[in-house]
Amino acid sequence: TIKHLLEQIRDKAIPIFKMKFPNAITVFAFDNSTSYARYAKNALLAERMNLGPGKKQLVMQPTTFINANRVQRIQKLVFKENYPNPAM
């Protein structure tokens, strides 16, 4: 995770670099897809969504989209408590 990456940089890589090269300055750069795994608490992630009503729901903010008639619509991302089709 990004937390582990940052801990390794802070606790291992930087101290080693400072010991080996005390008068140098460095830049650590990473292009690692696992380091992109930080999201806002209310980010829309499929893995956080329920497949149907009930169960513990995260609070996800509604979003908007433009429909086929070019009208902006609000899209809610959480099932209502009284959703009419519990089989979904």
Secondary structure, DSSP 4 states (H G I P E B T S, - for coil): -HHHHHHHIIIIIHHHHHHH-TT---------GGGG----TT---GGGS-SSSSS-------EEEE-TTS-EEEE--S--TT-S-TT-
